[in-house]
Amino acid sequence: MQPELPHPPSDAEFVGLLTQSQLSLLLYVRSLMPGEADAGDVAQQANAKIWEKRADFALGTNFLAWSFAIARFEVLNYRKRRARDSRLTFSEDLEQTITSELQQIDDDLLSRQEALRKCLDGLKPESRTLLMDRYGTTESLADFARRIGRSAGGLKVSLHRIRTTLADCIERRLVSGASQ
């Protein structure tokens, strides 16, 4: 049996990948265009170009790296159009360094997010519910405590313990690499 060759994703799969990468893509474009009000527009142009080139992407490869390369070319095209502007521009080496750093930051954030999800799943149901209810409201701690029939001081201690448990769990998962 032959190994499965990389193939383009379906439109639904591609939309999922593109949606997941929006924040990273926007931050990347903004990092290449510091202080530029047009960074959001360039990010949208990059999204349009990424969509046009979706058939060129192969599932199983690094979507962020692929989309960052397209976004980088959109930034370069923007700069060519605005060549008369005398603002600061970055060298290609610096842009590559920024790209590398942002990918590392994105990987770290994804690892932390996955560790948080698993640690939240590991909490006692009543602790998870208390935490979600508390941070899902704009009420003051005192108002929230009154609403659920607890003292503000006791609630504060309970929330602190839950947050400490979560922080310890996340740290353990990140150190051991178990957040995969």
N, C-alpha and C positions, 0 to 999 in steps of 0.2 A: 504494500500500500504506500502510495506516495505521500510525503508530508503536505499538509495543507498550505498553499501559498497565500501570502497576504492578499487581501481583497478590499475593495472600497466598502465602507460601511453603507448600510441602508440610510435613507434620508432621516428616518427616526433616530437611528444610532448616532448619525452625524449631528443632528440637532442637540442630542443629549451631551455629546462631547463639547460642542460649541457653547452650549449653555453653561456647562460646568467651568469652562475656561474664561468666562467673561470678565470676572474681577481680575484675574491674573493678566489677561490680555490688556485690559485698560490700564492697570498699574504699569505694565511693561511699556506701553506707548507713552504714558505720562512720564516715565523715567527717562525716555529718550527725548522728550520735549518739555523740559522743566519750564514752568512759567508760561507755557503756550496755552492760550485759551482754546485753540483749535485741536487740542489733543483728543477730546471726545469725538470730534468729527473725523479725525484720522483713524481712530479706533473703529468707528462705524464703517469707514471706507475699507479698513482691513477686514472687518466682518463680511462685507459684501464680496471682497476678493477671495476670502477663505471659502465662502459659499460657492463662488464660481469654480474654484479649484477643488471642490470636495471629491471629485472622482480621482484626483491624484493622490489622495491620502489612503494609506493602507492600514487596515485594522491591525492592532498589535504593535504598531510603531508609536513613537512619542508624539502625541497630538499637540502638546504645548510647544515643543521645540519646532514642529512643523508650522504651527500657527504664528509663533513668534517670528520665524523667518519671514513669513508673508507680511506681518505687521511691520517688521523692520524695513522692508522694501517700500511699504506705503509711507513710512516716515521719511525715507530717503526721497521718494517722489514728491512729498510735500515740501521738503527742503529745496529741491530743485525748482519747484514752482515759486518758492519764496526766496530765491537766491539773493535778491536785492536787500533782504532783511539782514541786518548786521548782528543779530543776536548770537549768543554762544551756541556752538554746535560741538558735538562730541566726535572724537576720532573713532574709527571702526574698532580699534582695540578696546577702547573704553566701553563702546556699545556691547561688544562681546562679553566683557567682564560683567557689565550690568546684567546682561541676559543670563549668564551663568549664575550670578548671585540671586537673581529673582527666581530662577528655577529651583535653586536650593531652598530659598525661603518658602516657595510654594510647596515643595516636597515636605518641608518641616511642618508647615501649617496643616497639610493633609494628614500627616502622621499624628499630629496633636489632635486634630478633629476626630480621627478614627479612634484614638486612645480615649478621648472624652466620651465618645458614643459607647464604647465597650464598658467603660467605667460607670457611666450612667445606667447601662443595662444591668450592671452588677450590684447596684444599690438596692436596698430593701425597697419594695414598692411604695411604702408610706414615705420614705425619705425622698425618693425620686419625685413623688407627687407633690410633697411639700416644697421642694426646690423649684419645680416647674411652675407651680401655682404662684410662689413668691416672686419669681423673676418674670412671670408672664403678666404682671400687673404694674400699674404706675402708682398704686397706693403707697402711702408711707408705711414703714414697718409697723408703727403703732396701729394704724387703721387696719392693716392686714391681720395683725395679731388679734385685734378685737373681733374682726369678722370670723376668724376661725376658732375663737374662744380660747386663746392662749395669752399669756403675759408677753409683753414686748421683750423683756429680758430673757425669758426662757426660749422664746422663738429665736432671738439673736444667737444664743448659745447653740441651739440645735442647728441653725443654718451654718454657723462657724464650723461645727464638727463635721457636717456633711461636706462643706467645701474643702476642709482639710483632708477628709477621706478621699475625695475626688482628686485633689492635687497630688496626694501620695500615690494613688493608683495610676494616675497619668504618668507621673515621674517613673514609677516602676516599669510600666509598659514601654515607655520610650527608651529607658536604659537597657531593658532586656530585648527590645525589638519585637515585643509580642503584640504590637498594635496592628500587625498585618492582617 
